[in-house]
């Protein structure tokens, strides 16, 4: 069962995508909380990842990694 907190955390937050990982540093903590743990639907990286994942075929092994 999903909680309200689950709905506010980006589904890619704990993934291993470089685009997200390079944003994670102490100088950007406020941004991480605002976007990754809040309004992630407005994040350009989130949108790119959604497009990438939705355009892959179901049998693509890359889509099953992570």
Beta strands, then each sheet from edge to edge (+ up, - down):
end
